[in-house]
Amino acid sequence: MPRQARIDAPGALHHIICRGIERRLIFKDDVDRDDFVSRLAIICRETSTECLAWALLPHHFHLLLRTGASPVATVMRRLLTGFAVKFNRRHKRHGHLFQNRYKSILCQEELYLLELVRYIHINPIRAKQVANLDLLKKYPYCGHSRLMGKLNDDWQSTATVLERFGQHLSGARIGYENFVADGLSQGKRKDLVGGGLIRSSGGWQKVIQNRRDKLASKGDERILGDGDFVDNVLRQAEEVLERKTERDRQGLTFDFLVTQTAKLFALKPQDLLRPGKQPSRVAGRSILCYWAVVELGMTATAVGKKIGLTQPAVSRAVQRGEKLAQEGGYNSPVKA
């Protein structure tokens, strides 16, 4: 069966599971674990990715991430590639470290966020890495210790979880800890690691075709949520796919966007490819960044390389460009 396309969008919640090849160790000692955590922290900060839960086990790891300025695929590629290169060099090994592709499950936040946080953070106890919740509070290789305030890291989002248990920090932590304790007896939750209401076959295109044929398929192994959520996610995915097809048909490229934007702001195309503080150039570069991300699906990093900006600067330009597009009616580069 062909690989299924990742489903992603800014703000999307993903439960990510990644295992070592042939279930081999991917963390042999604390040096490996510290390297992984350090890389995760840097990447989350640089991409504005929100990490809500995580746990490192000897043979695999779990992450609960909310997509920020970069797609989750970009985040994971940077994380896994950098870690694997360092791991192989340090342990004098060659070849793949991770098993196939990591599993990424798009999750319905209202129903599953807290369940996933609890499930992920209990994993070190189930794997016998730590003996009990008291020790888990201090365990540095799991997000539970940060939520309990025993370790502090600015890259892990704790407020998003704790605010669901109360307005005051101390009380919220007690409520969260009780919630986690209640999950110790649940065992392995297969419903949290493998898909929606019905496992669909044939990949993304097959699911879309089923919807067009009004068949009853309401699920997908990449999605965790109720029927309406699954249906809405697939509808949005179909719209993105159709939009890409239309872009390809029209020959929409980055160079085309540069030409159209230059005409719009009475600039030379090269003016858009180099920095400048003139209002028209700032506005034009903002619109260009916005169109490149929205219309072409380019990452902020890729756009930055084209026009000499950092990824955070492109993200800010996209926000300005979106506002300018709405105010000036510049929502379609084809019609500009």
N, C-alpha and C positions, 0 to 999 in steps of 0.2 A: 504494500500500500504506500502511495507517495506521502511525503511529509506534509503535515497540515500547517497552514500558515499561522503565525502568531497573531493573536487578536490583542490589540493594545490601543490605548488612547490616553492623553493626559488625564491624570486623576484615577486611572484604572487600578484596581486592587488585585495583586497577583500573589498566589501561594506558589513558591518555587521550591522544587525538590531536585537535588543533584547528587548522583551517586558516583563512587569510584568505579572505574572499569573493572569488570569481573568481581565487583564488590570488594576490591582491594582498599587498603587504607589510603585516605587522602590527607589525613592529619596524623603524623607519626609522633609528634611531640608538641609542646607549647610554642616552640619557635614557629612551626607551621601555622598553628592556630593564631598566634599573634600577627603573623604576616597577613593572613586572610582577613582578620578583623581590621587591621590597619588599611588594607586596600579597600575594603567595603566602606569604611568611614570616609576615605578620601573621595571615592566615586559618588557616594550619596551626597556629599557636600557639593561637588562640582556639577552634578546633574540635577540637583534639587529633588532627588528621589527620597521619598519618605520611607524609612524602615520602621515598621511597627512591631515586628517580632522576628527572632532568629535563634537558631541553635546549631551548634557544631557537634556532630557525632563522628566517631572514628572513620566510618565508611561513607558518610553522606552529610548533607546539611539541609536545613530548611530556612527559607526567608519569606517574610510577608512584606511586600514592597508596594508602594503607591507610585505610579509613573509620574515623573516630573518633567523636566525640560528635555530629557532624552528618552527614547523608547527603551523598554525593559530589555530588549534584545541587545542594544548598545551597552547598557549597564552590565549585563551578564557577560558579554563578549570581553569587555575590558577586565572584569573581575576574574573570570576563569582563565583567560589567556595569560595575564600577568602572574597569577598564582601558580599555574602549571609550569611556566618557564622557570620560576624561582624554585619550585619544588623539585623539578627534574635536575636542575643544576646542583642543588644542595645535596640531594640523595643519590647523585650520579646514576640517573636512570634516563631512559629514552622512551618516546612513544606517547600515546594518549594517556591522560590521567583520569579523565571522566568518562562515564558510560554514556555513549550516544549523545543525544541532546538532553539538556535538563528538562524536567516537566514544569510547565508554567500553566497554572489554572486561574483563569479570570473569575473573581469572586464577587458575589452580591454583598455589599458591605453591611446593609442593615441586618441581614440574617446571619452572616458568618464571621464578621470581623472578630468579635470577642471569642467565639468558639475556636477560631483558628489561632488567635494569640495564645489561648490556654493550651490547645493541642500541641502547638510548636514548643512552648516553653516547658511542658512536662516531659518532652522527649528525652532529655538527659537522665531523668529518673527511670524511665522505661528501659533505657539502654544501659542502666546501672553505671553511668558515669558519676552520678552522685546518689547518695542513699536516701535523701528525704528533702522536704521543702525547706527546712532550716539551712541545709547546705546549699540548696539551689539558689537561695538568696545571695550567696556570696560567690557563686560559680561564675567566673569571668567570661565564659564562652557561650553564654545564653542571655538573651535580652531580659529575662526575668529579674536579674540582679539590678539592672538599670531602672526597671519599673518600681522595684522595691527601695530604690535610693541607696543601695549599698555600694554601687559603682556609678560614676557619672560620665556620660559621653554626650556631647552636644549633637552628634550625628543621629542618634536614635530618637525617634519621636515617642515620647512618653505621655505627653499631655493628651494626645488624641485618644489613648486608651483609658487613662486614669479619669478623665473628665466624665466618662460614662459611669463611674462609681461614686461620684460625689464632687461637690464644689471645693471642699477643703482637702489638701494634699494628704494629710495623715489619715483621714477617714476614707479617702478614695483608695489608698494603699491597703487598708484593712479589708475593704470590700473586694478589691481585686484579688488579694491573697486568699480570701475565703472562696471566691469563685474558682480559682485555680485548684484549691484543695478539693473542692467538690468534683473535679474532673479526674482525680487520681484513680478512681474505681472504674472509669469508663473503658479502659483498654484501648486497643488500636481502633481509630475511627476511620474506616475505609471510605465513609461518605465524605470525608474532608480531603481526601487525596486523589480522587479520581473522577470528577466530572459531574454533569448535571443530572436531570431526571431520567433521561434515556441516553445510553451510549450510542452515538450515531456512527455509522460506518461510511466509508467512501470519501472522507475529508470534507473540507469546508464547502466545496462546490456541490457535493452531494446533498448537504444539509440545505443549502440555498435552493436547490432544485426541488427538494421535498416540500419546502415552504411554497414554492411557486405552484406545485401540483396539489397543494392543500392536503398533504399527508400529515400524519399525527406526530411526526418527529419534532420534539420540543427541546432536545438536548444536544450536548456536544461534550466530548471528553475534555475539552479545554475550558469549560465553563462550569461554575458551581453556583447554582441559584435556582429560584423557582421558574415555572414555565414562562411567565411574562418577562422576567429578566433575561432568560436565555433567548427568547424570541426577539426582544429588543436589541440585544447585543448582536445577534446574527443579522438583523435588519440593518443596523449601522455598518456592520462589516460589509454587507452587500452594497450599500451606498458608496463606501470607500472604494470597493472594487470597481464599481461602475464608473466612479469618478476618475480612477486611474486609467481605465480603458478609454474614456473620453479624452483625457489628457494626451495619451499616446496617439490617439487618432488625430488630434489637432496638432501634434508635433510640439507640444508645450515643453520647452527646455529652459534651463537657467539663462542661457544666452538670450532667448526670446524674452524672458522676464526683464532682463537688463535693458533691452531695446525698448520695450513697452514702457517701462518706468521712466527711462530717460526722456521719451517723448512727452510723457505725462507732466514732467516737471521742467521741461525745456532745458535739459542738461545733456552733456555729452555722455555716452555710455561709460567711458573711462572715469568720469567723475563719480560714478556710483561704486567703482571698484577700489577707491582709495578714500581714506578718512578726510573729513573736512567739517568745519563748524558752521558753514553757511546754512541758514534755515532750509533752503530748498534742497541742499544735499542731504542734510540730516533727515528731512521728511522723505526724500526719495529712497535713501538707504533703508529707512524703517519700513516703507511699503515693500521694497524689494525683499527684505528679510521675511516679512509677513507672508507674501505670496510664495516665496521659496519653501517655507515650512508648511503652509496650508495647502497650496496647490500642487507642489511637487513632492511633498512628503519628506523633504530633506531634513536632516538633523541640524540642530543649532551649530554643532561642531563643524559639519560639512559646509554650511553657509559661511561660517567664520573664516574658513580657509580660503574661500573664494574672494572675500572682501576685506580680509585683514583685521578681523575682530575676534575677541575671545568668545568662548561659548556663553558665559554670563552676559556679555555685552549684546550678543545676538538675541538672547532671550528677552532682554529689555527692549531691544529694537522691535522685536515681534509684537510686544505689548503696545508700543507706540504705534506701530504700523496698523494693528487691528483697530485701534481707536481712530486713526486717520482714515482708514478705509470705510469705517462706518459713518464718520462725519462727512466725508467727501464723496461717498458712493463709489469708491474704487474697489468694489468687491470681486471684479472679474478682470484678470489681465487681458483676456481676449477682447473685451469690450472697451478697454481703456483707450 
